[in-house]
Amino acid sequence: MASLSATHPAIRIFGTVRPDAPLVTLSQRTMISVTMNDAASVALQMDSKNAAALKVLGVSAFKLGSRDDAIASLKEAVALSPESE
């Protein structure tokens, strides 16, 4: 299996990774979700009130099957920044 490069259309800079992009295999989607989760975790270590990182953490947790964690992260993101997307 070929790995995804930074120029692959499924990958964009933090917060806009698109694991549902066409032609991305299930294992690549999982890899992207794990990478999103790791990046969000590092961002939250630097700033625990980073709403964008909490959103990414929630989306990646959902895609990895951790729905309770996803809901908690997304609720916290909305509480911190209710006007954001």
Secondary structure by P-SEA (a helix, b strand, c coil): cccccccccccccccccccccccccaaaaaaaaaaaaaaaaaaaaaccccaaaaaaaaaaaaaacaaaaaaaaaaaaaaaccccc
